[in-house]
């Protein structure tokens, strides 16, 4: 872009014309094309993908930016791969390819995204791990790159987004556990400023208040979103004095459930008997004993919805998806299992 | 490339010079540059990333091609994310970014790879799901794209590769189960022509022969490499007449173990008591009861080795990694658990 802009200024013609000339489009007169190419050569301009991407739909690639790293996906992933499956279903209709842009957790997501956009090999982007305040949203909006966010943010560029109904999970979870006699309910929260943590805590707190239960910050358990994190939470709960620890738990992360179960078992607490657990559905959850009471969402359908709503904002595809700007909280379905037992009598 | 080649022919100058001219490199004389740019404009040549990639190290992106789809990664992944973590560690040293190229299982991997290369946004490639005969190897070699394969192939372009020691797994697994009295040993094999299936079956068969045990094709269980596939194998084994079914099993896929355990349990066979299981290590395996006897490999280290060996073949980085062409089978470590019980007396 920078190069094209300088060229356009130097030649006093529009950026669009410079781009069309560089890209060999037929609707530029020969004289202009020559001037552009010569000026480009003179200033050592490297025609890059960013220039190409000015033509809409030019790269045929949709990017999905996700966080990775040993603390996050280093132990595996049971969320994104299913979402990708849905995104690919939509991409396949249009001969688009999906590439996954892995931003290491140690890397700065803003700088990473800028590199991706500067390389210009994606026509559109899906971003995830959306933060409470997310610079990526402003950046993509300013650069005119079509994108959709998985996750809400306080940063609002009028952009499309999808999110899971974390408020519904908090309310249904608290209501259900309170109805079973629980007054001390623990929850998980991420260690970073991913927005879902804020949303969940806020609505968990409001739901407790509705039931006249005081909020206790000690019942918010922060950990890495993986098996080990779940295991640590189980151990931490078991290590608390029995009359002060939670008697039930709502876990919004699907990678941690098996670890939480094991952490409880290893510490002498039996999920579904001594301690109530509610979690998120995942292939692994189907094999847990006792059966996990969990919130279900078709991740493949989420992927399809994300991709269709992204394409709805891209001129080359919006005819197929006349959805406008989609901003939607997706409800989750409660699947009843046996893991959310009543509170123990002394609880 | 095609465009550049045509330009080079038309102008009767080398492809390299055409590329350098188009890319604004200083080492092209002004006269030549003008000729190239004008000819490019005249023939409507679109300068693409493939042209840029002629300059080594020009995109700053390493691609990792993997298969995806509802049958494969649609249920999650506990292998690649850890490998990516290692690859990223190496990429970070050189300000390279890793992108994951998801080839849907319904898509033709050869056509997919060609699109990726034509788009030219990767400097080097790691390919996986390597097939017994793999066209991608010839293609990448012919196109001069630096690459490394995860998995051996009969297709040999003198290219670097890493593979897991499937022969070691077969031999150690069979030896160990035979020593515990097993004569009917089942194994898993993929449903497609991924080479690891062939290697494992071949060495499993050889190991049986060493022990004077006849090979029984009914003991090769093909399934999708996911939880459900593992579950189905468990059910299929349990449905066989007790005196004809395997008494032990070697599972080379880490995504299937939890399902296999549950499939056995659900059908009334208790792993580690009625039926011996050996598998692959994974975060999930740590939480299984009984503890899985498994083969372990640091996937992060595998990722590091893959990335370093790829960079060793790329001129911009080979100085840092004077490894030459690496072709290596990585040994796995046996971790003893309680899942590989002796054969039942009647077995």
Interface residues (C-beta under 8 A of the other chain):
Chain A: X21 X22 X23 X24 X26 X30 X33 X34 X37 X38 X40 X41 X43 X44 X45 X46 X47 X48 X49 X52 X59 X60 X61 X63 X68 X69 X70 X73 X74 X75 X76 X77 X78 X79 X81 X82 X84 X85 X88 X92 X97 X98 X99 X100 X101 X102 X104 X106 X107 X112 X115 X116 X119 X121 X226 X227 X228 X258 X259 X261 X262 X282 X283 X284 X286 X287 X300
Chain B: X21 X22 X23 X24 X25 X26 X30 X33 X34 X37 X38 X40 X41 X43 X44 X45 X46 X47 X48 X49 X52 X59 X60 X61 X63 X68 X69 X70 X73 X74 X75 X76 X77 X78 X79 X81 X82 X84 X85 X88 X92 X97 X98 X99 X100 X101 X102 X104 X106 X107 X112 X115 X116 X119 X121 X226 X227 X228 X258 X259 X261 X262 X282 X283 X284 X286 X287 X300
